[in-house]
Amino acid sequence: MSKHLLLCFLFFLSFSQLLLSSCFSFSNSTKICPHGQALALLQLKKSFSIKKYFFNYCKHNHLSNYPKTEHWKEGSDCCSWDGVSCDLVTGHVIELDLSCSWLSGTIHSNSTLFRFPHLQRLNLAFNHFYGSSVSAGFGRFSSLTYLNLSDSGFSGLISPKISHLSNLVSLDLSWNDEAEFSPLGFDSLVQNLTKLQKLRLRGISISSVFPNSLLNRSSLISLDLSECGLYGRFPDKEIHLPKLELLSLRGNDELSGNFPRFSENNSLIYLHLSFTNFNRELPASIGNLKFLQILDLFGCQFSGSIPSSIGNLKSLQILFLFDCQFIGSIPASLENLTQITSLNLNGNNFNGKIPNVFYNLRNLISLDLSRNNFSGQIPPSIGNLTNLYELDFSDNQLEGAIPSSVYGFSSLSLVGLGNNLFNGTIPSWLYTLPSLVELDLSHNKFTGHIGEFQFDSLEKIDLSMNELNGSIPTSIFELVNLSSLYLFSNNLSGVMETSKFEKLINLTYLDLSNNMLSLTMSVHSNSMLPNIQTLDLSHNNISGMFSWNMGKDTLYRLNLSYNSISGFEMQPWKSMQILDLHSNLLQGPLPTPPNSTFFFSVSHNKLSGEISPLICKASSMGVLELSHNNFGGMLPHCLGNFSKDLFVLNLRKNQFHGIIPQTFLKGNSIRTLDFNGNQLEGLVPRSLIICKELEVLDLGNNKINGTFPHWLGALPKLHVLVLRSNQFHGQIGVSKIKSPFMSLRIIDLAHNDFEGDLPEMYLRSLKATMNIDEGKMTTKYMGDAYYQDSTVVTIKGLERKFEKILNTFTTVDLSSNKFQGEIPECIGNLNSLRGLNLSHNDLRGHIPLSFRNLKMLESLDLSSNKLSGQIPQELTSLTFLSFLNLSQNHLTGFIPQGKQFDTFENDSYYKNTGLCGFPLSKRCTTDEIPYPSQEIEAKFESGFDWKIILMGYGCGLVIGLFLGCLIFVSGKPEWLVWIIDKNIHKKIVRNKRSTRGQGATIS
């Protein structure tokens, strides 16, 4: 026995020595990196520079984020260098991991990177290789199983040689947004790389249909083809990929199909289909995805209701169904999703009550049901969501009071309940949330006072558009983190002192408009609100001098309109763009706005004096609104050319005199010029011809003279031309322009001294008043968000101000001139005209029959002319006509009856002694009863009516023969004789009465 033990011991000792010797020899061989590879690595290092970058992905995934190549030193073993791994036997470099290494430079085709034929893993992700392409060199790594070049700035065509890497198990080229496959490159890659388990190409341009063969790769674990330009239809077949954990097709907006159908034997964890064109209803088979944790369908076209089988997804953590087209109610089975942390159904068409399904969803952090049609009250189970961070029910039809007994929302950061029908007072628990950052209760019906906030974490408060009253609570002025405060359109009152805003150093947006607040200026208010950008105090009770110097470097929008401010101290605001002071009681000279100002309005005040040329230093001015003041003097010559951005210049209702500025910048943006209601004189400046963007030109109620400015007809966008109440004279004549005033919709030349015939050529050219199909056009007002045009027109006998001008409104007013001759038939072509006024001229002849084509006409005034003949019966077809004035003419005959004409009174026909019939007391004689219209006569003569007569004749002949035979056979039937005798008697009586009536009228 001892001999056997001794032999075993000797064998073990000899084997151990051999093993130690081998290990020692092996370890010595791996310490030495092949010289050529070390040299190649050092050359690779020199080809890049080091620039410090911090990729969020590296940080969030706890990846090493430092310059690995800085530790590569000549003379040391390259196999020990950071990011380098070698084969334990041969020493060959088999892995390079230089991800997140701050490398910057270009990888050229002759780079030493491609001198490592034994590489099995290569990771260059999250560097800056801008100007590099995925070149043919990458195809040399025949042993490569792992390649990651993501988010490193590669661009251009991806070499087809990449498909030679037949051993690849994982390929990640994602986030190289300027890289693309050649037309057949992607197909080749899919066919050749049969061992792939992970394929991530997010952001790479593929521009292909989805390859069916990918759904046959049973080895696939992860497939990300997001934002690759895939198009066509996703295969509509059951997917048998038992190992697939991630499928992402998001951002392929031309890729359509039904919801992918997975077999029950699946491992899917992440499914991203957002921003694709997948559509139709979600199938009940969605319940088969029992391992699913993230379902992202944001921005798809899915519709119908959510199947109750979604409750089977008990591993689900994130459910994004927002901005789809789902309808119906939320299924009660959602209560089974006990692992869910984020539920977003925002922007669908869900309706009904929000189900009370939240008792067991205690992991829920974010709940967003906004922008739907939910009604009813907030379900009580919401109170169980004690881990909630975001709660958004805004833009629904929820009603009633917010639950008052709510506790434990210690993490709640966002509460969005705006745009609903909530009422009652704001519950006290909303003022005591320690983590609350954003509170939105706007556009509801809350009443009562605003309570005191207990914590200063709030950054945004929106309580606008409610019925809150009382004063602004003092705690709001203690919220040092507050950046946005919206309390507009309530019933708040009280006096605010500017000194109260001292602590709100982060406040950026403040809107207190449409309340009943007043303001007092403190002595030390100059350093208040250093970061304010927008301040709106309009529609309040602010009076006296406004001299609050806040936001010296940041304020760009200040609205103080509709107050009683009598004085304004302009401050040296460096960023001011919108300054609105209109509708106050400002007096004295015009305040000169900062040079950066884009919008400046002081209209409807009591300002006086001349306009200083200093205003022309505001070279960025777009809207200059000085109307309805007491300004006088002459206009500065620079007013037409001081800003290339100027598109509105409104000086209406002042006392300016002299001439209109004669110089306008070439290529200017002027859209509206309104000088109405001054004492300007001289000629219309010909330089206006370069104002190619001009849409509104209102020079009415001045002393401007000269002949008609026919050259204005060349302005391609001119919609409104008002020259009324000036001293224009002469004949309008004929234009040399082929089709003048093609866009003109409102033309007012009333109260001048124009003479001669009506301008038929111009009337024929008013294409914008013809054939308007309101059903096919978007109805909107002229202007934009900054300024909407207005005008004053005489329509329906009254001077009416249009605060906004609809793009469908059309009117022609040539009244109170000296026009002669007949009304041209071509006016009937203006079939979209709403108002026509030719009154107070010297027009003669008949009312044109073509007026029957003015189907949209609402107001027609032809009074005080010398028109003769009958009123066309066809005018009764103008069913929109609500005002008619034909008085003081020489019209005769019967007044048309029916439809709108039954609503007009005597005034419409005053001093036309030849007219008769309703509503006049003068009855018509037989001779004055109107003949059938030409239209009816033409129809009768066309032959259609003769067919009817012939049909009647034939029927009568047959019936007559039948009755004749009947009489012949049976003698004289008593019933027939009785009917004939009775009708003859009635006819005799009726004729006698008619004769008596005519005799009475004549006498």
Secondary structure, DSSP 8 states (H G I E B T S, - for coil): -HHHHHHHHHHHHHHHHHHHHHHHHHHHHHHS--HHHHHHHHHHHHT-EE-----HHHHHTT---S-GGGG--TTS-GGGSTTEEE-TTT--EEEEE-TTS-EES---TT-GGGG-TT--EEE--SSB-TT----GGGGG-TT--EEE-TTS--EEE--GGGGG-TT-SEEE-TT-TEEE--TTHHHHHHHH-TT-SEEE-TT-B--SB--GGGGG-TT--EEE-TTS--EEE---SEE--TT--EEE-TT-TEEEES--EE-SS----EEE-TTSEEEEE--GGGGG-TT--EEE-TT-EEEE---GGGGG-TT--EEE-TTSEEEE---GGGGG-TT--EEE--SSEEEEE--S--TT-TT--EEE--SSEEEE---GGGGG-TT-SEEE--SSEEEE---S-----TT--EEE--SSEEEE---GGGG--TT--EEE--SSEEEE-------S---EEE--SSEEEE---GGGGG-TT--EEE--SSEEEEEEEGGGGGG-TT--EEE--SSEEEEE--TT-TTS-TT--EEE--SS--EEEE-----TTT--EEE--SSEEEEE-----SS--EEE--SS--EES-----TT-SEEE--SSEEEE---GGGGG-TT--EEE--SSEEEEE--GGGGTS-TT--EEE--SSEEEEE------TT----EEE--SSEEEE---GGGGG-TT--EEE--SSEEEES--GGGGG-TT--EEE--SSEEEEE----SSSSTTTT--EEE--SSEEEEE--HHHHHT-GGGSS--TTTS---BSB-SS-B--EEEEETTEEEEESS-BTT--EEE--SSEEEEE--GGGGG-TT-SEEE--SSEEEE---GGGGG-TT--EEE--SSEEEE---GGGGG-TT--EEE--SSEEEEE---SGGGGG--GGGGTT-TEEESTTSS----GGGS----HHHHHHHHTSHHHHHHHHHHHHHHHHHHHHHHHHHHH-S-HHHHHHHHHHHHHHHHHHHHHHHHHHHHH-
